[in-house]
Amino acid sequence: MPTMTNPNPCIGSAVLDNAPDGSALFRALGGHYTSPAQAVCEFIDDSLSSIAANGDEVGEVFLRVTDRGELVELSVTDSGSGIADLGAALTISDRSIAQTPYNEHGCGLKNALSYLSEEVEVWLLESRTKEDAAADRYRCVSAPYAAIDRKMRAKVHQGNGATLHETGATIRVRCSKEKFESLKPATKRAKADFRQLCGYLEEELAYTYAAILAEGRITIGVICREQNAPESYHQLEALEPLWEEDPVELPETARNAFVEGDRGEHPPPPDREGLHGFGRAAVSEPRVSSVRVSLAGRTDAAEHR
């Protein structure tokens, strides 16, 4: 490996103590998220990867959102293969247990936990593999996160815990109500209540996983539990853009003119190659006339080119 040299002779050296504190490193991981929906997607990505690794033709993922006053509890449970190596799963950047491209980087779970539990670190991870099921047990790891200078411990319990199938994993984490309220789009001025915030989260997930939901092999269900109110259940359906069937083709004269009445004094418009990859043909690309139809009874109509 190339190194930078110093023209002066070395007369000594000292070993530096620059090992990070594990807890401080964990707290710094989640700073790049801007919405709880992004963190929840990390959990669901892991679930989808686990279901695929199980070799099942079908699978289920359940998200439970519970109002706990100043905190909101988010829980994701799946019918996947479970997590055989909990230590690797909780090691930052460990890719040894990556099963599919959904969880190949080894950072998503830890990043999401760090972001959601930034104010109050309360989280729990349960796993039940085929070996666990044969022994009628499940394994559990809970906060606080520890690494480098401390070790975490997995506890073994009898039964299936929160797992709804023979095998699977469950992640539960609590975030502040203030952070959960960031699900409200910036374009919405009125304060959103808990049910509306759940609706925004459902909408984000239905749009993010539209291709998977459209296949029909894997279902994602959302259970919303508000304080002093019965819980509601929604099975997500694919939320996809609605494309106009007949895009408008600009006439040749309009396509070539830089400004109206151009007589050659102005250069032609810049080629769009590199922006969309379609060159000048991009002027006739289809247009999204309606992007999102909310699952909570709202319609956010927008027009994008």
C-alpha positions in Angstrom: 0.0 0.0 0.0 1.4 3.4 -0.9 2.4 5.6 2.1 3.4 9.2 2.5 7.1 9.6 3.4 8.8 12.1 5.6 12.2 13.3 4.6 13.4 13.5 8.2 14.6 10.3 10.0 12.2 8.7 12.5 13.5 8.8 16.0 10.6 7.0 17.8 7.0 5.9 17.8 4.0 5.5 20.1 0.9 3.4 20.0 -2.3 5.6 20.0 -5.4 4.6 21.9 -8.1 5.5 19.4 -10.5 2.7 20.0 -14.1 4.2 19.9 -16.6 3.8 22.7 -19.1 1.2 21.5 -22.1 3.0 22.8 -21.0 6.4 21.4 -20.4 4.7 18.0 -23.9 3.2 18.0 -25.5 6.6 18.8 -23.7 8.2 15.9 -24.9 5.6 13.3 -28.4 6.9 12.5 -27.8 10.5 11.8 -28.5 10.3 8.0 -32.1 9.3 8.3 -34.8 12.0 7.9 -38.0 9.9 8.6 -39.0 6.9 10.7 -40.3 5.3 7.4 -36.7 5.0 6.2 -35.7 3.1 9.4 -38.8 0.8 9.2 -37.8 0.0 5.6 -34.5 -1.3 7.0 -36.3 -3.8 9.2 -38.7 -4.9 6.4 -35.7 -5.3 4.0 -34.2 -7.8 6.5 -37.5 -9.6 6.8 -37.8 -9.9 3.0 -34.3 -11.2 2.8 -35.0 -13.8 5.5 -38.2 -14.9 3.8 -36.3 -15.4 0.6 -33.5 -17.3 2.4 -36.2 -19.6 3.8 -37.1 -20.7 0.3 -40.8 -20.1 0.8 -43.0 -19.2 -2.1 -45.1 -17.0 0.2 -44.3 -15.0 3.2 -45.8 -12.5 5.7 -44.5 -9.4 7.4 -46.4 -7.5 10.1 -45.7 -4.0 11.3 -47.4 -3.0 14.6 -47.4 0.7 15.5 -48.5 1.3 19.1 -49.1 4.7 20.7 -47.5 4.8 24.2 -47.9 8.4 25.0 -44.7 10.3 24.6 -43.2 7.3 22.8 -44.3 5.2 19.8 -43.5 1.5 19.7 -42.7 0.0 16.2 -42.6 -3.8 15.9 -41.8 -5.8 12.7 -42.4 -9.6 12.7 -41.8 -11.9 9.8 -42.2 -15.5 8.7 -38.5 -15.8 7.6 -35.7 -18.2 8.6 -34.8 -16.3 11.8 -31.3 -15.0 12.6 -28.8 -17.8 13.3 -26.0 -15.6 14.4 -27.3 -12.7 16.5 -23.8 -11.5 17.2 -23.0 -11.0 13.5 -26.4 -9.3 13.0 -25.5 -6.7 15.6 -22.0 -6.2 14.5 -21.5 -2.9 12.6 -20.6 -3.6 8.9 -20.6 -7.4 9.3 -21.6 -8.9 6.0 -21.0 -12.6 6.9 -24.8 -13.4 7.3 -26.0 -11.4 4.2 -28.6 -13.5 2.5 -29.8 -11.3 -0.4 -29.1 -7.8 -1.8 -31.7 -6.6 0.7 -29.3 -6.9 3.6 -25.9 -7.1 2.0 -24.2 -4.1 3.6 -24.4 -5.1 7.3 -25.3 -1.6 8.6 -29.1 -1.2 8.1 -30.4 -2.8 11.3 -27.9 -1.0 13.5 -28.5 2.4 11.7 -32.2 2.1 12.1 -32.1 1.1 15.8 -29.7 4.0 16.5 -31.9 6.5 14.7 -35.2 5.4 16.2 -33.9 5.0 19.8 -31.9 8.2 19.7 -33.8 9.8 22.6 -34.5 6.7 24.7 -32.7 3.5 23.8 -35.4 0.8 24.2 -35.3 -2.0 21.7 -35.5 -5.8 21.5 -34.6 -8.4 18.9 -36.0 -11.9 19.0 -35.1 -14.8 16.7 -36.4 -18.3 16.1 -34.6 -20.6 13.7 -35.4 -24.2 12.7 -33.0 -25.3 15.4 -34.7 -23.1 18.0 -38.1 -24.4 16.9 -37.0 -28.0 17.3 -36.0 -27.2 20.8 -39.1 -25.1 21.5 -37.2 -21.9 22.3 -36.3 -18.5 21.0 -33.4 -16.2 21.6 -33.5 -12.5 22.6 -31.1 -9.5 22.7 -32.2 -6.2 24.1 -30.8 -2.7 24.6 -28.4 -1.1 25.4 -26.2 -1.7 22.4 -22.6 -2.7 23.3 -19.5 -3.2 21.2 -15.7 -3.0 21.4 -15.4 -2.3 25.1 -18.4 -4.3 26.2 -20.2 -7.5 25.2 -23.9 -8.1 24.6 -25.7 -11.2 25.8 -28.4 -13.3 24.1 -31.0 -14.8 26.5 -32.8 -18.1 25.6 -36.5 -18.4 26.4 -38.9 -21.3 26.1 -41.7 -21.0 23.5 -42.0 -18.9 20.4 -42.0 -15.4 21.8 -43.6 -12.9 19.4 -42.9 -15.1 16.4 -46.2 -16.0 14.7 -44.8 -18.8 12.6 -42.5 -21.8 13.2 -39.5 -19.6 12.4 -39.0 -15.9 12.1 -37.6 -12.7 13.7 -39.1 -9.8 15.6 -37.6 -6.4 16.1 -39.3 -3.9 18.6 -38.1 -0.4 19.2 -39.5 2.8 20.7 -39.0 6.2 19.3 -40.1 9.6 20.5 -43.5 10.9 19.5 -41.8 14.0 18.1 -39.7 11.9 15.8 -42.7 9.8 14.7 -44.5 13.1 13.8 -41.8 13.8 11.2 -43.8 11.3 9.0 -46.1 14.2 8.2 -45.2 15.7 4.8 -43.8 19.2 4.9 -46.6 20.3 2.5 -49.2 19.5 5.2 -49.6 22.4 7.5 -52.2 21.0 9.9 -51.1 18.9 12.8 -51.6 15.2 12.1 -53.1 12.8 14.7 -51.7 9.3 15.4 -54.0 7.6 12.9 -53.0 10.0 10.1 -49.3 9.5 10.9 -49.9 5.8 10.6 -51.5 6.4 7.2 -48.5 8.3 6.0 -46.3 5.5 7.1 -48.5 2.9 5.3 -48.4 5.1 2.2 -44.6 5.2 2.2 -44.3 1.4 2.6 -47.0 0.7 -0.1 -45.0 2.9 -2.6 -41.6 1.6 -1.6 -42.5 -2.1 -1.9 -45.0 -1.7 -4.7 -43.2 -4.2 -7.0 -43.1 -6.9 -4.3 -46.7 -6.3 -3.2 -47.9 -6.5 -6.8 -46.5 -10.0 -7.2 -48.8 -11.2 -4.4 -46.4 -13.7 -2.9 -45.4 -11.6 0.1 -47.9 -9.6 2.2 -47.2 -6.7 4.5 -49.8 -6.0 7.1 -49.9 -2.9 9.3 -51.6 -2.9 12.8 -52.2 0.5 14.3 -53.0 0.7 18.0 -53.9 4.1 19.4 -54.3 4.8 23.1 -57.8 4.1 24.4 -58.9 2.9 20.9 -59.3 -0.4 19.2 -56.5 -1.4 16.9 -56.9 -1.3 13.1 -55.4 -3.6 10.5 -54.5 -2.8 6.9 -53.0 -5.2 4.4 -50.9 -3.0 2.1 -51.6 -3.0 -1.7 -49.1 -1.8 -4.3 -49.1 1.9 -4.7 -47.8 2.7 -8.2 -47.7 5.8 -10.5 -50.4 6.3 -13.0 -48.9 7.0 -16.4 -50.6 8.9 -19.1 -51.3 6.6 -22.0 -50.8 9.2 -24.7 -47.8 11.5 -23.9 -47.7 14.7 -25.8 -45.0 14.8 -28.6 -43.6 18.3 -29.1 -43.5 19.4 -32.8 -40.1 19.6 -34.5 -40.1 23.4 -34.6 -40.8 23.7 -30.9 -38.2 21.0 -30.1 -35.4 22.8 -31.9 -36.2 26.4 -31.0 -34.5 27.8 -27.9 -36.8 30.7 -27.6 -40.0 31.7 -29.5 -39.0 33.5 -32.7 -35.5 32.2 -32.7 -33.7 33.2 -35.9 -30.4 31.5 -35.2 -29.0 34.0 -32.8 -29.4 31.5 -29.9 -27.9 28.1 -29.5 -30.1 25.0 -29.5 -31.3 23.6 -26.2 -28.8 21.4 -24.4 -29.1 17.7 -25.0 -30.8 15.9 -22.1 -28.5 12.9 -22.5 -27.0 12.2 -19.1 -30.0 13.6 -17.2 -32.5 10.8 -18.0 -30.4 8.7 -20.4 -32.8 9.1 -23.3 -31.2 12.1 -25.1 -33.6 14.3 -27.0 -36.2 11.6 -27.0 -36.8 12.4 -23.4 -39.1 15.2 -24.4 -41.8 12.6 -25.2 -41.2 10.4 -22.1 -44.4 9.5 -20.3 -45.7 11.8 -17.6 -46.9 10.9 -14.1 -50.3 12.5 -13.7 -51.2 11.1 -10.4 -48.5 9.7 -8.0 -50.1 8.9 -4.7 -53.5 7.8 -3.5 -53.4 7.7 0.2 -54.5 4.6 2.2 -55.9 7.0 4.8 -58.4 8.6 2.6 -56.2 11.4 1.4 -55.3 12.1 -2.2 -52.0 13.8 -2.9 -52.2 14.6 -6.6 -49.0 15.8 -8.1 -47.7 16.2 -11.6 -44.1 15.3 -12.3 -42.2 15.0 -15.5 
